[in-house]
Amino acid sequence: MILVTGGAGYIGSHICLELLERNHEVVVIDNLYNSHPESLLRVQELTGKTLTFVEGDLLDQDLIRKVFEDYGITAVIHLAGLKAVGESVSMPLTYYHNNITGTLMLCEVMKEFGVKQLIFSSSATVYGTPDSLPLTESASVGAANPYGRTKLMLEEILQDVYVSDEAWSISVLRYFNPIGSHSSGRIGEDPAGIPNNLMPYITKVAVGHFPDLKVFGDDYPTVDGTGVRDYIHVVDLARGHVHALEKTAGETGIETYNLGTGEGYSVLQLVQAFEKASGRKVPYEIQDRRPGDIAECFADPAKAHLKLGWQAEKTIDDMCVDSWNWRKQNPEGYTGEKNASKQEL
Ligand code: WQD
């Protein structure tokens, strides 16, 4: 039985779908702070398979223990955590407590039950401002905000856990910029409030929620002056987790992998790709740079290909088509389904 913490979220729900399609049995713990139980109902509809959902928080260690007792967990994919860069600057204690303590609670219970296979959700944000590109896993790290520092600290904590007991099998997955949705358009990114990230904001402009996109700076040393990122389709990202889980089952060790495509796209290039894919105009207005942003970031994903047999396959057009398909079908996201589906689950 695979435990997916944060499994009701944007990335988590896509991972649960891929796990079920690969005939894994899945248990989800999620506190629903930034996710919707409706996503898991739809994952079950799409796959024709069932999973177990437990509403709860990793800070409740007795709850984690009960899940391990009740469901015979054999491995953990750990996604649960706060992840808004800007918010982390204003609420560092909340981020450190939630992300660090929550992970420690989880790992202690894993140790108690002798469950030592962990797939950990990290982020390219640990690289800070890259010294050179593309980024390999051996590039220097240095997070520039509390959120990124929680990920970096957790990577170091997991390294120490492995050194203390080499029976652990730990895969640290550094995500680049996940966008897109399952091709059905039934599950997707549904951030609460005003989206921080680029693609959910673009889709909300395209569907008429916002009048235009604010482009944070066009004076970076990049192809067109706007920020360049390595956008990866969320389904490719989800499949990277399944590859890591299946490839490292029965093995020991700790390895870090970049999950990106290896290609960078600027803000304006993504807007252009989205307009082509959706047939919708996305008006935009150039504004000042966003504090903390870097100019350019994209991965060298060769190690994941070599060691996990995984590489991203979907194109930027797929990402735009699928992002638009989700938003078109769900202009208000999962809202209105939250209470109903919790009872059903
Ligand atoms: C992408 C580009 C912006 C919004 C963050 C976190 C990272 C990960 C992914 C958690 C940048 C520009 C954005 C907008 C814009 N999250 N932009 N207008 O900042 O690369 O990464 O999200 O793991 O940790 O740091 O992603 O989508 O916010 O920004 O011009 O309204 O789009 O300046 O160049 P980012 P993003």
Boltz pocket constraint, residues with backbone or C-beta under 6 A from the ligand:
constraints:
  - pocket:
      binder: B
      contacts: [[A, 83], [A, 85], [A, 122], [A, 123], [A, 124], [A, 125], [A, 175], [A, 176], [A, 177], [A, 178], [A, 195], [A, 196], [A, 197], [A, 198], [A, 199], [A, 201], [A, 213], [A, 214], [A, 215], [A, 216], [A, 217], [A, 226], [A, 227], [A, 228], [A, 229], [A, 267], [A, 290], [A, 293], [A, 294], [A, 295]]
      max_distance: 6.0
